[in-house]
């Protein structure tokens, strides 16, 4: 009997080079190439998505993390807000490099993009461990599905802990998997230490620590034989939790007189968990969280939970990932949901009812298990229909629980950053936001059936359908966060005014903050954007002294009318209730001499010295020659640079003075027809400055020209006849006088056509 040597053996016998077969070489290359490409693409996508973000959109949250980093890097006041320092530690070097808060904020978004790339790579590595017999493309497909989940995509546009919490939890899951597979004291200590440090990223990571303790207690039986393992696990976890707690207390401690007074009216923890109504509320929120995940990530979550449950029933030693590791994932998700439900059982907002942000972090590895399972449905279709039926039934039960407590249609407000996975696709308009539970249930069941059917047809089809299902909520969520960021730029008048005062008149070490303003967002926004200034807090309603020697105060519009603050003068009105005041003293006198104060008793006419500035068309090459052709029923948007070149007083814009724009500085648009000596005005319009302007500042304003004659209304427009017109764009102080004698107007020659 003869045998034939394998090709590799023949090559070795002949003295040739020993090389792997082409398919093996190709697989080995892809194992490295796919995660590198995946990381690069993910980082690039997130960098691009962040380009349109101009300022933070969540007041205390983003302030807490950015200012926590500032405190660790440059000192000053601790945040006073309970936002954990683990994520902030990544931003500390940014404050070392730059003192400019918006620069640090933009760099923080770039850090988030890198963390998103790390999430993609960790997902790839975990998928590889879950399905070792699959190929790199299958592992990459599972990572793509998880990385495309709307919340994971959108986190990078917010300077929040989720950016680190997601890859951090994936890393802990990998470490726990290694400890379960090859149980040594060192591996358990590393996993436990990582779980304890994750608590410093966010307090809800205590759910991960609890899940790890139970998993270790299960895996390390019999306990008498595993004493070194248990001691290593316990000591590492306790040391990491203690270090995290000390770190948290240092960065977030409250300093009397430096933070806003507590105004929380939320029910106490005991009333939430020790009363029948409180437990019902917690149960309803817990059901809403589950329903949210069923709708936002239905197929991935259902398949992941089903696969984990099947793994729990599998005996140890089978050629698959140990089921006890799957228990760690399920326990983390369950404990995380319970912690979130207890925390959120304080109100009746829609996003408290159907919530995502606190639980999606713990769902990510379960979703990855689901994506890996989906890619193998063609191989193992036995439990497919059972999983579908159970998933639909669970979604129905959760919907019934939510409806039983709140009703089928819930109305209220929605904080959109908490529901990225659904965005507002199942909610009504913001003015009357409503949640129809039946619609969410339909989304949950429909997505489950569609994506599972696609996976059953072909793995790549499942990836495409799953990612496609995430596109619509991601697009809507992206529009939301970018829109909020752009809108918040207009709320920066107060911090911009304080920065301008310091630039022109020298450092101002402190600015008093009047807590009677009752506008917490502006307090956090101003502290973030003026980070090196101290803001001692007082309440002007009590008539006490201002706790700051500079004489600058941020308060409301009625501050000067309150007893104890005579002679206070306005420096700037914001587009919100906040205003900057100067009390009598050296700084007020310097501001007055430079023309940086509004007239005493404003609203009032501005002094003549304020009527000095320039107007200039920008960014529109087609009107550089001042000639415009416009169809009769069309409009044209122009951008005008408005500069306050004089002194006298700041220019208040229309939004700052209230619903009636009396005494605001505005842009007038006047249409004239006829020869110069007999020119007749036939139409007029107005445009507003985006913000109030201090002397020496400039802003771009949007001006719309439309050929509608006097007497037009929104319902019955009256258009100008075709012909040639002269259009004057000038500045006025509303209800006072035009400024065309001191501010040179822009003239356009407009030809109206049919």
C-alpha positions as CSV (number, residue, x, y, z in Angstrom):
1,X,0.0,0.0,0.0
2,X,1.4,3.3,-1.0
3,X,0.6,6.8,0.3
4,X,0.9,10.1,-1.4
5,X,2.6,12.9,0.5
6,X,0.7,16.1,1.0
7,X,1.8,19.0,-1.3
8,X,3.4,20.8,1.7
9,X,5.3,17.7,2.7
10,X,6.5,17.2,-0.9
11,X,7.8,20.8,-0.9
12,X,9.6,20.3,2.3
13,X,11.2,17.0,1.1
14,X,12.4,18.8,-2.0
15,X,13.9,21.6,0.0
16,X,11.5,24.2,-1.2
17,X,10.1,27.1,0.9
18,X,7.4,26.1,3.3
19,X,4.5,28.4,2.6
20,X,0.8,28.4,3.5
21,X,-1.8,27.5,0.9
22,X,-3.2,30.6,-0.9
23,X,-6.6,30.5,0.9
24,X,-4.8,30.4,4.3
25,X,-2.4,33.2,3.3
26,X,-5.4,35.3,2.1
27,X,-7.3,34.7,5.4
28,X,-4.2,35.6,7.4
29,X,-3.9,38.9,5.5
30,X,-7.6,39.7,5.9
31,X,-7.4,39.1,9.6
32,X,-5.2,42.2,9.8
33,X,-6.5,44.2,6.9
34,X,-10.2,44.1,7.7
35,X,-10.0,45.6,11.2
36,X,-7.5,48.3,10.0
37,X,-9.7,49.3,7.2
38,X,-12.8,49.1,9.4
39,X,-11.1,51.4,12.0
40,X,-9.9,53.9,9.4
41,X,-13.3,54.1,7.7
42,X,-15.1,54.4,11.0
43,X,-12.8,57.2,12.3
44,X,-13.2,59.1,8.9
45,X,-17.0,58.8,9.0
46,X,-17.2,60.1,12.6
47,X,-14.8,63.0,11.9
48,X,-16.9,64.0,8.9
49,X,-20.1,63.8,11.0
50,X,-18.6,66.1,13.6
51,X,-17.6,68.8,11.2
52,X,-20.9,70.6,11.4
53,X,-21.1,70.6,15.2
54,X,-20.3,74.1,16.4
55,X,-20.9,74.0,20.2
56,X,-22.1,71.5,22.8
57,X,-25.8,70.9,23.0
58,X,-26.4,69.3,26.4
59,X,-25.9,71.8,29.2
60,X,-24.8,69.9,32.3
61,X,-23.6,66.7,30.7
62,X,-21.1,68.0,28.2
63,X,-20.1,70.8,30.6
64,X,-19.4,68.2,33.3
65,X,-17.1,66.1,31.2
66,X,-15.3,69.0,29.5
67,X,-14.9,71.0,32.7
68,X,-13.8,67.9,34.6
69,X,-10.9,67.7,32.2
70,X,-10.2,71.4,32.6
71,X,-10.2,71.0,36.4
72,X,-7.7,68.1,36.2
73,X,-5.5,69.9,33.7
74,X,-5.6,73.5,34.9
75,X,-7.2,73.5,38.4
76,X,-9.8,76.1,39.3
77,X,-13.2,75.0,40.6
78,X,-14.3,71.4,40.5
79,X,-17.4,70.7,38.4
80,X,-19.8,70.4,41.2
81,X,-21.9,68.2,38.8
82,X,-21.9,64.4,39.2
83,X,-20.3,63.7,35.8
84,X,-17.6,61.0,36.2
85,X,-14.0,61.7,35.3
86,X,-13.0,58.6,33.4
87,X,-13.9,60.0,30.0
88,X,-12.7,63.4,31.0
89,X,-9.2,62.0,31.6
90,X,-8.9,61.5,27.8
91,X,-9.5,65.2,27.3
92,X,-7.0,66.5,29.8
93,X,-4.1,66.7,27.3
94,X,-6.4,68.9,25.1
95,X,-6.6,71.5,27.8
96,X,-2.8,71.4,28.2
97,X,-2.4,72.2,24.5
98,X,-5.2,74.9,24.2
99,X,-7.0,77.3,26.5
100,X,-9.7,77.9,24.0
101,X,-12.8,75.9,25.1
102,X,-14.4,75.6,21.6
103,X,-11.1,74.3,20.3
104,X,-10.9,71.7,23.0
105,X,-14.6,70.8,22.3
106,X,-13.8,70.2,18.6
107,X,-10.7,68.1,19.5
108,X,-12.9,66.1,21.9
109,X,-15.1,65.2,19.0
110,X,-12.0,63.9,17.1
111,X,-11.1,61.9,20.2
112,X,-14.6,60.5,20.0
113,X,-14.0,59.5,16.4
114,X,-10.9,57.5,17.5
115,X,-13.0,55.8,20.2
116,X,-15.6,54.9,17.6
117,X,-12.8,53.3,15.6
118,X,-11.7,51.4,18.7
119,X,-15.3,50.2,19.1
120,X,-15.3,48.8,15.6
121,X,-12.0,47.0,16.1
122,X,-13.1,45.5,19.5
123,X,-16.3,44.4,17.9
124,X,-14.3,42.6,15.2
125,X,-12.1,40.9,17.8
126,X,-15.1,39.8,19.8
127,X,-16.9,38.5,16.7
128,X,-13.7,36.5,15.9
129,X,-13.8,34.9,19.3
130,X,-17.5,34.2,19.0
131,X,-17.3,32.5,15.6
132,X,-13.8,31.3,15.0
133,X,-14.8,29.1,12.1
134,X,-16.2,32.1,10.2
135,X,-14.0,34.4,8.1
136,X,-12.7,37.9,8.5
137,X,-15.4,39.3,6.2
138,X,-18.1,37.7,8.4
139,X,-16.5,39.2,11.5
140,X,-16.2,42.6,9.8
141,X,-19.8,42.4,8.8
142,X,-20.9,41.9,12.4
143,X,-18.7,44.8,13.5
144,X,-20.2,47.0,10.8
145,X,-23.8,46.3,11.9
146,X,-23.0,47.2,15.5
147,X,-20.9,50.2,14.5
148,X,-23.8,51.5,12.4
149,X,-26.3,51.4,15.2
150,X,-27.7,55.0,15.4
151,X,-26.8,55.6,19.0
152,X,-23.2,54.4,18.5
153,X,-22.9,56.6,15.5
154,X,-24.3,59.7,17.2
155,X,-22.4,59.4,20.5
156,X,-19.3,60.8,18.8
157,X,-21.1,64.2,18.2
158,X,-21.5,64.6,22.0
159,X,-18.8,65.1,24.5
160,X,-20.2,62.4,26.8
161,X,-19.1,59.3,28.6
162,X,-20.8,56.9,26.2
163,X,-18.0,57.4,23.8
164,X,-15.6,55.6,26.2
165,X,-18.2,53.5,28.0
166,X,-19.1,51.4,24.8
167,X,-15.5,50.4,23.9
168,X,-14.7,50.1,27.6
169,X,-17.5,47.6,28.1
170,X,-16.5,45.7,25.0
171,X,-12.9,45.5,26.4
172,X,-14.2,44.3,29.8
173,X,-16.3,41.6,28.0
174,X,-13.2,40.4,26.1
175,X,-11.2,40.3,29.4
176,X,-13.9,38.3,31.1
177,X,-14.1,35.9,28.2
178,X,-10.3,35.3,28.5
179,X,-10.7,34.7,32.3
180,X,-13.7,32.3,31.8
181,X,-11.8,30.3,29.1
182,X,-8.5,30.1,30.9
183,X,-9.1,30.7,34.6
184,X,-6.1,32.2,36.3
185,X,-5.9,34.6,39.2
186,X,-4.1,37.2,37.1
187,X,-6.8,37.1,34.3
188,X,-9.6,37.5,36.8
189,X,-7.8,40.3,38.5
190,X,-7.3,42.2,35.2
191,X,-11.0,41.7,34.3
192,X,-12.2,42.8,37.7
193,X,-9.9,45.9,37.8
194,X,-11.1,47.0,34.4
195,X,-14.7,46.6,35.5
196,X,-14.0,48.7,38.6
197,X,-12.3,51.4,36.6
198,X,-15.3,51.5,34.2
199,X,-17.3,52.8,37.2
200,X,-15.2,56.0,37.0
201,X,-16.5,56.5,33.4
202,X,-20.1,56.3,34.6
203,X,-21.8,55.2,37.7
204,X,-24.2,52.8,35.9
205,X,-21.1,50.7,35.2
206,X,-21.7,49.3,38.7
207,X,-24.0,46.9,36.8
208,X,-20.9,45.5,35.1
209,X,-19.1,45.0,38.4
210,X,-22.2,43.3,39.9
211,X,-22.4,41.0,36.8
212,X,-18.7,40.2,37.0
213,X,-19.0,39.2,40.7
214,X,-21.9,36.8,40.0
215,X,-20.1,35.4,36.9
216,X,-16.9,34.8,38.9
217,X,-18.8,33.2,41.7
218,X,-20.3,30.8,39.2
219,X,-17.1,30.1,37.2
220,X,-14.8,29.7,40.2
221,X,-16.6,26.8,41.9
222,X,-15.6,25.0,44.0
223,X,-14.6,28.1,46.0
224,X,-12.3,26.3,48.4
225,X,-10.1,25.2,45.5
226,X,-10.1,28.6,43.9
227,X,-9.2,30.9,46.9
228,X,-6.4,32.7,45.0
229,X,-8.7,33.4,42.1
230,X,-11.4,34.7,44.4
231,X,-9.0,36.9,46.4
232,X,-7.4,38.3,43.2
233,X,-10.9,39.1,41.8
234,X,-12.2,40.7,45.0
235,X,-9.1,42.7,45.8
236,X,-8.7,44.1,42.2
237,X,-12.4,45.0,42.0
238,X,-12.5,46.7,45.4
239,X,-9.3,48.6,44.8
240,X,-10.5,49.8,41.4
241,X,-13.9,50.8,42.8
242,X,-12.3,52.6,45.7
243,X,-9.8,54.5,43.4
244,X,-12.7,55.4,41.1
245,X,-14.8,56.7,44.0
246,X,-12.0,58.9,45.3
247,X,-11.3,60.2,41.9
248,X,-15.0,61.0,41.3
249,X,-15.3,62.8,44.6
250,X,-12.2,65.0,43.9
251,X,-13.4,66.1,40.5
252,X,-17.1,66.5,41.2
253,X,-17.2,67.9,44.8
254,X,-19.3,70.9,45.5
255,X,-17.8,74.1,46.7
256,X,-20.3,76.3,48.6
257,X,-21.1,79.5,46.7
258,X,-19.6,78.2,43.4
259,X,-22.4,76.0,42.2
260,X,-26.1,76.5,41.7
261,X,-28.4,75.6,44.6
262,X,-30.0,72.2,44.3
263,X,-33.5,72.5,42.8
264,X,-34.4,68.8,42.3
265,X,-38.0,67.8,43.0
266,X,-37.5,64.2,42.0
267,X,-39.0,61.5,44.3
268,X,-36.5,60.1,46.8
269,X,-34.8,56.7,46.1
270,X,-36.8,55.1,48.9
271,X,-40.1,56.2,47.5
272,X,-39.1,54.8,44.1
273,X,-38.2,51.3,45.3
274,X,-40.1,50.9,48.6
275,X,-43.6,51.9,47.7
276,X,-46.2,50.2,45.5
277,X,-46.5,53.2,43.2
278,X,-42.8,53.6,42.9
279,X,-42.2,50.0,42.0
280,X,-45.0,50.2,39.4
281,X,-43.3,53.3,37.9
282,X,-39.9,51.5,37.9
283,X,-41.5,48.5,36.3
284,X,-43.1,50.6,33.6
285,X,-39.8,52.4,32.8
286,X,-38.1,49.0,32.7
287,X,-40.7,47.8,30.2
288,X,-40.3,51.0,28.2
289,X,-36.5,50.4,28.0
290,X,-37.1,46.9,26.8
291,X,-39.6,48.0,24.2
292,X,-37.2,50.7,23.0
293,X,-34.4,48.2,22.4
294,X,-36.9,45.8,20.8
295,X,-37.8,48.5,18.3
296,X,-34.4,50.1,17.8
297,X,-32.3,46.9,17.6
298,X,-35.0,44.2,17.4
299,X,-33.3,41.5,15.3
300,X,-29.8,42.0,16.8
301,X,-31.1,42.0,20.4
302,X,-33.5,39.1,20.0
303,X,-30.9,36.9,18.2
304,X,-28.3,37.9,20.7
305,X,-30.4,37.1,23.7
306,X,-31.7,33.8,22.1
307,X,-28.1,32.7,21.3
308,X,-26.9,33.6,24.8
309,X,-29.7,31.6,26.4
310,X,-28.9,28.6,24.2
311,X,-25.3,28.9,25.2
312,X,-26.3,28.9,28.9
313,X,-27.9,25.5,28.4
314,X,-24.8,24.1,26.7
315,X,-22.5,22.0,28.7
316,X,-19.0,23.3,29.4
317,X,-16.4,21.8,27.1
318,X,-18.4,22.1,24.0
319,X,-16.7,23.8,21.0
320,X,-18.3,27.2,21.6
321,X,-17.9,30.2,23.8
322,X,-18.6,29.2,27.4
323,X,-22.2,29.9,28.3
324,X,-21.1,31.5,31.6
325,X,-19.6,34.3,29.7
326,X,-23.0,34.9,27.9
327,X,-24.5,35.0,31.4
328,X,-22.1,38.0,32.2
329,X,-23.5,39.8,29.1
330,X,-27.1,39.1,30.0
331,X,-26.6,40.1,33.7
332,X,-24.9,43.3,32.7
333,X,-27.8,44.2,30.4
334,X,-30.4,43.3,33.1
335,X,-28.6,45.1,35.9
336,X,-27.9,48.1,33.7
337,X,-31.6,48.4,32.7
338,X,-32.7,48.1,36.4
339,X,-30.2,50.9,37.5
340,X,-31.5,53.1,34.6
341,X,-35.1,52.4,35.5
342,X,-34.6,53.3,39.1
343,X,-32.8,56.5,38.2
344,X,-35.4,57.5,35.5
345,X,-38.4,56.8,37.6
346,X,-38.7,60.5,38.5
347,X,-40.9,62.0,35.8
348,X,-43.2,61.4,32.9
349,X,-41.2,62.6,29.9
350,X,-41.6,60.4,26.8
351,X,-37.9,59.7,26.7
352,X,-38.1,58.6,30.3
353,X,-40.8,56.1,29.3
354,X,-39.1,54.7,26.2
355,X,-35.4,55.2,26.9
356,X,-32.2,54.3,25.2
357,X,-29.0,56.0,26.3
358,X,-28.4,54.3,29.6
359,X,-29.2,50.8,28.4
360,X,-27.8,50.7,24.9
361,X,-24.3,50.6,26.2
362,X,-24.9,47.3,27.8
363,X,-26.8,46.0,24.8
364,X,-23.9,46.5,22.3
365,X,-22.1,43.2,22.9
366,X,-25.5,41.4,23.0
367,X,-26.2,43.0,19.7
368,X,-22.9,41.8,18.4
369,X,-23.7,38.2,19.5
370,X,-27.0,38.7,17.5
371,X,-25.1,39.8,14.4
372,X,-22.8,36.8,14.6
373,X,-25.8,34.5,15.1
374,X,-27.6,36.1,12.1
375,X,-24.6,35.4,9.9
376,X,-24.9,31.7,10.7
377,X,-28.7,31.4,10.4
378,X,-28.4,29.5,7.2
379,X,-26.3,26.9,9.0
380,X,-28.5,26.6,12.1
381,X,-32.2,27.4,11.2
382,X,-33.7,25.2,13.8
383,X,-34.5,27.8,16.4
384,X,-35.2,30.6,13.9
385,X,-39.0,30.6,14.1
386,X,-39.0,30.0,17.8
387,X,-36.8,33.0,18.3
388,X,-39.0,35.1,16.1
389,X,-42.2,34.1,17.9
390,X,-40.7,34.6,21.4
391,X,-39.2,38.0,20.3
392,X,-42.6,39.2,19.0
393,X,-44.4,37.9,22.1
394,X,-41.9,39.6,24.4
395,X,-42.3,42.9,22.5
396,X,-46.1,42.6,22.8
397,X,-45.9,42.0,26.5
398,X,-43.6,45.0,27.0
399,X,-46.0,47.2,24.9
400,X,-48.9,46.0,27.1
401,X,-47.0,46.8,30.3
402,X,-46.2,50.3,29.0
403,X,-49.8,50.9,27.8
404,X,-51.3,49.6,31.1
405,X,-49.3,52.2,33.1
406,X,-49.3,55.3,30.8
407,X,-51.9,54.5,28.1
408,X,-51.4,53.7,24.4
409,X,-50.7,57.3,23.5
410,X,-48.3,59.3,25.7
411,X,-47.8,63.0,25.3
412,X,-45.0,65.1,26.6
413,X,-41.5,66.3,25.9
414,X,-38.8,64.4,24.2
415,X,-35.0,64.8,24.8
416,X,-33.9,63.6,21.5
417,X,-30.4,62.7,22.5
418,X,-31.8,59.9,24.7
419,X,-33.6,58.1,21.8
420,X,-31.2,58.1,18.9
421,X,-32.1,54.6,18.0
422,X,-35.6,55.7,17.1
423,X,-35.1,59.5,17.0
424,X,-38.5,61.0,16.3
425,X,-39.6,58.6,13.6
426,X,-42.3,57.3,15.9
427,X,-43.0,60.5,17.7
428,X,-45.2,63.4,16.8
429,X,-44.0,67.0,16.3
430,X,-42.1,68.7,19.1
431,X,-45.0,71.0,19.8
432,X,-47.2,68.1,20.7
433,X,-44.8,65.1,21.0
434,X,-46.6,61.8,21.5
435,X,-45.6,58.2,21.6
436,X,-48.0,55.7,20.1
437,X,-47.1,52.4,21.7
438,X,-48.7,50.4,18.9
439,X,-46.4,52.1,16.4
440,X,-43.3,51.2,18.4
441,X,-44.5,47.6,18.7
442,X,-45.1,47.5,14.9
443,X,-41.6,48.8,14.3
444,X,-40.1,46.2,16.7
445,X,-41.9,43.2,15.1
446,X,-41.5,44.5,11.5
447,X,-37.7,45.0,11.9
448,X,-37.3,41.7,13.5
449,X,-39.0,39.8,10.7
450,X,-37.4,41.8,7.9
451,X,-33.8,41.5,9.1
452,X,-34.0,37.9,10.2
453,X,-35.5,37.0,6.8
454,X,-32.6,38.8,5.1
455,X,-30.0,37.0,7.2
456,X,-31.7,33.7,6.5
457,X,-31.5,34.4,2.8
458,X,-27.8,35.5,2.8
459,X,-25.5,36.8,5.5
460,X,-24.5,39.9,3.5
461,X,-28.2,40.6,2.8
462,X,-28.8,40.7,6.5
463,X,-26.0,43.1,7.0
464,X,-27.3,45.4,4.3
465,X,-30.9,45.3,5.5
466,X,-29.8,45.9,9.2
467,X,-27.6,48.8,8.3
468,X,-30.3,50.2,6.0
469,X,-32.8,50.1,8.8
470,X,-30.5,52.2,10.8
471,X,-30.0,54.9,8.1
472,X,-33.3,56.8,8.6
473,X,-33.1,57.3,12.4
474,X,-29.4,58.2,12.1
475,X,-30.1,60.8,9.5
476,X,-32.9,62.3,11.6
477,X,-30.8,62.2,14.7
478,X,-27.9,63.8,12.9
479,X,-30.1,66.6,11.7
480,X,-31.3,67.1,15.3
481,X,-27.9,67.4,16.9
482,X,-26.5,69.6,14.2
483,X,-29.5,71.8,14.3
484,X,-29.3,72.1,18.1
485,X,-25.6,72.9,17.9
486,X,-26.2,75.7,15.4
487,X,-29.1,77.1,17.5
488,X,-27.0,77.1,20.6
489,X,-24.4,79.3,19.0
490,X,-27.0,82.1,19.2
491,X,-27.1,81.6,23.0
492,X,-23.4,82.5,23.5
493,X,-24.0,86.2,23.7
494,X,-23.3,86.3,27.4
495,X,-20.0,84.3,27.4
496,X,-18.9,86.2,24.3
497,X,-19.6,89.5,26.0
498,X,-17.6,88.5,29.1
499,X,-14.7,87.3,26.9
500,X,-14.8,90.6,24.9
501,X,-14.7,92.6,28.1
502,X,-11.7,90.8,29.3
503,X,-9.9,91.1,26.0
504,X,-10.5,94.9,25.9
505,X,-10.3,95.9,29.5
506,X,-8.1,93.3,31.1
507,X,-8.6,90.1,33.2
508,X,-11.8,89.8,35.2
509,X,-11.1,87.1,37.8
510,X,-14.7,86.7,38.9
511,X,-18.2,87.4,37.6
512,X,-21.2,87.1,40.0
513,X,-24.0,84.8,38.9
514,X,-27.5,85.5,40.0
515,X,-29.3,82.2,40.7
516,X,-32.7,84.0,40.5
517,X,-32.1,83.9,36.8
518,X,-33.2,80.2,37.0
519,X,-31.6,79.4,33.7
520,X,-29.2,76.5,34.4
521,X,-28.2,75.9,30.8
522,X,-26.7,79.4,30.5
523,X,-24.8,79.0,33.8
524,X,-23.1,75.8,32.5
525,X,-22.6,77.2,29.0
526,X,-21.0,80.3,30.3
527,X,-18.7,78.5,32.8
528,X,-17.6,76.2,29.9
529,X,-16.9,79.0,27.5
530,X,-15.2,81.3,30.1
531,X,-13.4,78.5,31.9
532,X,-10.7,80.5,33.7
533,X,-13.2,82.8,35.4
534,X,-14.8,82.1,38.8
535,X,-18.6,82.5,39.0
536,X,-19.7,82.9,42.6
537,X,-23.4,82.4,43.0
538,X,-25.8,84.6,44.9
539,X,-29.6,85.4,44.9
540,X,-30.5,89.0,44.1
541,X,-34.1,88.4,45.4
542,X,-32.6,88.4,48.9
543,X,-30.9,91.8,48.4
544,X,-27.5,90.6,49.6
545,X,-24.1,91.8,48.5
546,X,-22.7,90.8,45.2
547,X,-19.9,88.2,46.0
548,X,-17.4,89.5,43.4
549,X,-15.3,92.6,43.4
550,X,-15.2,93.1,39.6
551,X,-18.6,94.5,39.5
552,X,-19.8,92.3,36.6
553,X,-23.0,90.3,37.2
554,X,-25.0,87.9,35.0
555,X,-28.6,88.2,35.9
556,X,-32.1,88.7,34.4
557,X,-33.6,91.8,32.8
558,X,-35.1,93.1,36.1
559,X,-31.8,93.1,38.1
560,X,-31.4,96.9,38.3
561,X,-34.9,97.3,39.7
562,X,-34.2,95.2,42.8
563,X,-33.2,96.8,46.0
564,X,-29.5,96.9,46.8
565,X,-28.2,97.3,43.3
566,X,-28.6,101.0,42.4
567,X,-26.8,102.3,39.3
568,X,-26.4,98.9,37.6
569,X,-26.0,99.3,33.9
570,X,-26.5,96.8,31.0
571,X,-23.5,95.7,29.1
572,X,-25.3,93.2,26.9
573,X,-28.7,91.5,26.4
574,X,-28.6,87.9,25.3
575,X,-31.0,86.0,23.1
576,X,-32.3,84.5,26.3
577,X,-33.2,85.7,29.8
578,X,-29.6,86.3,30.7
579,X,-27.9,89.7,30.6
580,X,-24.6,91.1,31.6
581,X,-24.7,94.0,34.1
582,X,-21.9,96.3,35.5
583,X,-22.3,97.7,39.0
584,X,-20.9,101.2,39.8
585,X,-17.1,101.1,40.0
586,X,-13.9,101.3,38.0
587,X,-14.9,98.8,35.4
588,X,-18.3,100.3,34.8
589,X,-16.7,103.7,34.3
590,X,-14.2,102.2,31.8
591,X,-17.0,100.5,29.9
592,X,-19.1,103.7,29.9
593,X,-16.2,105.8,28.5
594,X,-15.6,103.3,25.7
595,X,-19.3,103.2,24.8
596,X,-19.9,99.6,25.9
597,X,-23.0,100.3,28.0
598,X,-26.6,100.5,26.9
599,X,-28.4,103.7,27.9
600,X,-29.7,103.9,31.5
601,X,-33.2,102.7,31.6
602,X,-33.0,100.7,28.3
603,X,-35.1,100.0,26.2
604,X,-34.5,103.5,24.9
605,X,-33.0,105.3,21.9
606,X,-29.3,104.7,21.5
607,X,-26.9,107.7,21.5
608,X,-25.8,109.2,18.2
609,X,-22.3,107.8,18.7
610,X,-23.7,104.3,18.4
611,X,-24.8,104.9,14.8
612,X,-21.5,104.0,13.2
613,X,-20.8,100.8,11.3
614,X,-20.4,99.1,7.9
615,X,-22.5,96.9,5.7
616,X,-20.9,94.6,3.1
617,X,-22.2,91.8,0.9
618,X,-20.3,88.5,1.4
619,X,-20.2,85.1,-0.1
620,X,-22.4,85.9,-3.2
621,X,-20.3,86.4,-6.3
622,X,-23.4,86.9,-8.5
623,X,-24.3,90.2,-6.7
624,X,-20.8,91.5,-6.6
625,X,-21.7,94.0,-9.3
626,X,-25.0,94.8,-7.4
627,X,-27.1,93.5,-10.3
628,X,-29.7,90.9,-9.6
629,X,-32.3,89.3,-11.8
630,X,-35.3,87.8,-9.8
631,X,-38.4,86.1,-11.0
632,X,-41.6,87.7,-9.8
633,X,-42.7,85.0,-7.4
634,X,-39.2,84.1,-6.2
635,X,-37.0,85.1,-3.2
636,X,-33.3,85.6,-2.9
637,X,-31.2,85.1,0.2
638,X,-28.1,87.3,0.6
639,X,-25.5,87.3,3.4
640,X,-24.5,90.7,4.8
641,X,-21.5,91.4,7.1
642,X,-22.6,93.9,9.7
643,X,-19.8,95.6,11.7
644,X,-20.2,97.9,14.7
645,X,-17.3,100.2,14.2
646,X,-18.2,103.0,16.6
647,X,-18.9,103.3,20.4
648,X,-21.8,104.9,22.1
649,X,-23.6,101.6,23.0
650,X,-23.9,98.0,22.0
651,X,-26.4,97.1,19.3
652,X,-29.3,95.0,20.7
653,X,-30.8,92.6,18.2
654,X,-34.6,92.0,17.9
655,X,-34.6,88.7,19.8
656,X,-32.9,90.2,22.8
657,X,-35.4,93.0,23.3
658,X,-38.5,90.8,23.4
659,X,-41.5,89.9,21.2
660,X,-41.9,93.5,20.0
661,X,-38.6,94.6,18.4
662,X,-38.8,98.3,19.5
663,X,-35.4,99.9,20.0
664,X,-33.6,96.9,18.3
665,X,-31.0,97.5,15.6
666,X,-32.3,95.9,12.5
667,X,-31.6,95.7,8.8
668,X,-34.1,97.5,6.6
669,X,-34.8,96.4,3.0
670,X,-36.5,99.1,0.9
671,X,-37.6,98.8,-2.8
672,X,-37.7,101.9,-5.0
673,X,-38.9,102.5,-8.5
674,X,-38.6,105.5,-10.9
675,X,-35.9,108.0,-11.6
676,X,-33.6,109.2,-8.8
677,X,-35.4,112.6,-8.3
678,X,-38.9,111.0,-8.3
679,X,-38.1,107.7,-6.8
680,X,-41.0,106.1,-5.0
681,X,-40.8,103.3,-2.4
682,X,-43.0,100.4,-3.4
683,X,-42.0,97.6,-0.9
684,X,-40.1,97.1,2.4
685,X,-38.8,94.3,4.5
686,X,-36.7,93.6,7.6
687,X,-33.9,91.3,8.6
688,X,-32.5,90.8,12.1
689,X,-29.0,90.6,13.4
690,X,-28.3,87.0,14.7
691,X,-27.0,88.4,18.0
692,X,-26.4,91.7,19.8
693,X,-23.2,93.4,18.8
694,X,-20.6,95.0,21.1
695,X,-18.5,97.8,19.6
696,X,-15.7,96.4,17.4
697,X,-17.6,93.1,16.6
698,X,-19.0,91.8,13.3
699,X,-21.6,89.2,12.4
700,X,-23.1,87.8,9.2
701,X,-26.8,88.3,8.8
702,X,-29.2,86.6,6.5
703,X,-31.2,89.1,4.3
704,X,-34.1,88.0,2.1
705,X,-35.2,90.1,-0.8
706,X,-38.7,89.3,-2.2
707,X,-40.6,91.4,-4.8
708,X,-43.8,91.8,-2.8
709,X,-45.5,95.2,-2.8
710,X,-47.0,97.1,0.1
711,X,-50.3,95.6,1.1
712,X,-49.2,92.0,0.7
713,X,-50.1,89.5,3.3
714,X,-49.0,85.9,3.8
715,X,-52.3,84.6,2.5
716,X,-52.7,87.1,-0.4
717,X,-49.3,88.2,-1.7
718,X,-49.2,91.2,-4.0
719,X,-46.2,91.0,-6.3
720,X,-44.3,93.8,-7.9
721,X,-44.7,94.3,-11.6
722,X,-41.9,93.2,-13.9
723,X,-39.3,95.9,-14.3
724,X,-36.2,97.5,-12.9
725,X,-36.0,98.4,-9.2
726,X,-33.4,99.8,-6.8
727,X,-33.1,98.0,-3.5
728,X,-31.6,99.7,-0.4
729,X,-30.2,97.6,2.4
730,X,-29.5,99.8,5.5
731,X,-29.4,99.8,9.3
732,X,-32.1,101.3,11.5
733,X,-32.9,101.5,15.2
734,X,-36.5,100.3,15.2
735,X,-39.1,102.9,16.2
736,X,-36.3,105.6,16.4
737,X,-34.6,106.5,13.1
738,X,-32.7,105.1,10.1
739,X,-28.9,105.2,10.2
740,X,-28.4,105.7,6.4
741,X,-26.6,109.0,7.0
742,X,-23.9,107.4,9.1
743,X,-23.8,103.8,7.9
744,X,-23.4,103.6,4.1
745,X,-26.3,101.5,2.7
746,X,-25.9,98.7,0.1
747,X,-27.7,99.4,-3.2
748,X,-28.8,96.6,-5.5
749,X,-30.2,97.0,-9.0
750,X,-32.9,94.3,-9.3
751,X,-34.7,93.3,-12.4
752,X,-38.0,91.5,-11.7
753,X,-39.1,89.1,-14.4
754,X,-42.2,87.0,-14.9
